[in-house]
Structures are given as C-alpha cells and as structure tokens.
C-alpha cells in the first residue's frame, strides 16, 4: 500500500484532477459513508432491539454542533491541502508539499478528526447508539491505518521535514503538553 501511495504522490496532478478527486471524495465521505452508517446502524438497532437516544434535547444540540464543527474543519483542511499542498485529501491525488499551516499546525490528521466528529454528531442527531459504536470502531481502524501505513508513507515522501513536523504537532488532538 505504501508503494502505491508513493507512486501516486510522485505524479503531478492538474487542477481538473484535483477537483475531480475532491468531488469523488466528497460523494464518498459525505453521502455514501453516512448513508451506509445510517442504514447499517438502523438495521442493527432494529435487529438487536438496541436502545436509542431521544430525538430532542442535549443529543440533538451536541450532535448538530459536532456535525458543524467537523464539516467546517474538513473544509478548512481541504482549503489548505488544495492551496498550500497543491493536492487533495484523497490518496489518489495527494499533496505535493507537506502541509503544516492552518489546521495542520494543531493536528497531523485534521481531516480524520473533522470527519469523525461529523459522523459522531450525526449518530447523536439521529439517536443511534449503534452508529456511535460504528464511529468508534471506525476511529480505531483509522488510527491503525495512520500508524501502520500513512505515517510511513509520509516519512518516505517528506523525510526529515516530516520527522520534525511529527515532533511539533500531535497525531490527533492538541490536548496535552507533550505532543505525540
């Protein structure tokens, strides 16, 4: 997988390819994945007779807030990857430069953070505990992918610059003094 990503990163991609990758990724991560999560978690809830959250009150407000924050964070990430990095969040049209500004100054993986906030917020809005559990499972899988594949690919692409960046910026959230 790392070699495939490295080959994709060595290609120069034009504006049309970047926009096509953004639209394709947008459809996948903002339409198809949420639709699947809603369908599958709804099915699990009915089949397993699982409890749900009330469709009003704190779950609705917290969920809507998380969705908005996640969506805005993802837009901020896309802007920086497109302008500073000359690429996209998609591994098919990756950035040509290591992006360290904007949201990347606070997290090495702000796109994943924003998307997971959005999905978790959606789970609260629709009141499905099963969907929240699927989002947590997805977060664990994303973490494994980042550690086992993506960070190795980034180190191979950007070398010492990425090594220094890793020392300064935490993988996920800037919540503690020592960043990791």
N, C-alpha and C positions, 0 to 999 in steps of 0.2 A: 504494500500500500504506500509506504514511504517513497519508493522509487517512482510510482505512478504520480504522486503529488509533486515530486521534484521535477519530473518531465513537464508537467503542466505549468509549473512555475517558471520554467525556462523560456516558455513561449511568450511572445509579445501579443497582447490582445487589443484589438481596436475598440473604439467607443461602442460600436454596434454589438460586438461580442459581450462587452461588459453589461450593456443594457439588457441584452437577451438573457444573460446569466442572472441578473437581478430580477427580471420578471419571472423566470423559471423558478428561482429560489423562493420568491415571494409567493407564488402559487402553491409551491410545495409546503412551505413552513407557515403560511398564514391562511391557507384554505384546506389543503388535503390533510395535513397532520392534525389540525384542530378538529376537522370533521371526523377523522378516524378515532381520535381520542374521545370525542363526544359519543359516537356510535358504540365503540367498544366498552367504554365505561358505563354507558346506559345499559347495554346488554348485561354486563357483569352485575350491575346493581339490581336489575330485574331478576336475572337467573339466580344470583346469590342472596336475594332478598336483603340487600345491604341498606343501611340507613342513609338518609340524605340530610343535607343542611336545609334550614328554612329558606324560602325564596325571597327573603327580605332581611332587613337589619344589618348587623355587622358583616356577615359573609358577603353580602351584595356590595356594600361600600368598600370593604377591604379588597375584594376581588376586582372591582372596577378600577380602583386606584392602582393595583398591581398591574392590571392589563395596560392601563395608560402609561405608567412608568416604563414597563417593558417595551411597549411599542415605540415610545419616544427614544428610549435608549438604543433600540435597534436602528431607528432612523439616523441617530447621531453616529452610530458605528458605520453604517452604510456610507454616509457622507464622507467620513474620514478615510475609509478604505478606498472610496472612489477618487477622492481628490488627492490626499497625501500618499496613498499607497498605489494609486493607478491600477486598481483591481476591484474585486468584489469579495463578499463573504464566502462565495462558492469556491470550493477547492478546484473546480474546473476552470475558473478564471481568477486565480489568486492574485493578491497584491504583488507588485513588482518591488516595492520597498517595504521595510519594516515600519509599520505604523506605530508611533509612540505618543502622538498627540491626542487631544480630546479625551474620549472615554478610555483610550488605551494607556493613558497616564495613571489610571486608577486600577485597572484590571487588565490582565493579559488576554482575557476571554470575555469581553463585554457583550458580544453578540449572543453567546450562550446564556449569559446571565439575563439579558433582556428577554430572550425568547422563553426561557424557563419561568421568569416572572409572569410573562403574558399567559402561558399555559396554566400556571398555578392560579392566577387570577381568574381565568376562565372557569377552572374547576370550582372555585368558590362561588362565582356568579351563578353557575348552573346548579350548584349544591351537590355535586357528586364526589363523595369520598373516594370512590373507586378511581375517578380521574385524577384526584390529588395523589393517590398512591402510584398511578402510572407515571405521573410527572416526576415523582421522587425516584422511581425506577429509572426513568429516562435520564435524570440528572446523574445518577450513579454510572450509567452507561456512557454518558458524555464525558464524565470525569475520567473513566478508564481510557476512552479514545484519546482524549487530550494528553494524558500522561504517556500512554503506550505508543501513540502514532504521531500526533500533531506536534508535540514539543520536539521530538526527534527530527521531524521534517523541517521545522523552523530553525533548529540548530544547524542542520546541514545547509540550509539556504542562506542564513544570515550570519553564521559563525559567531565571532566574538561580540558583535553588536547585539545579537540576541542574548548571549550569555550575560552581558552587562545589564540588559533590559530585565532579564529574569531576576537579577539581584535587587533591582529597584522596585519592581512592580509585582504585586501578588497575583497568583493564578486566578483567583475568583473575586474576592471582596476585600477592600482595604479596611479591615476591621481591627487589625492588631498592629502593634509596634513593629515587630519583625515580619517582614513580608516574605511569602513563600509560594 
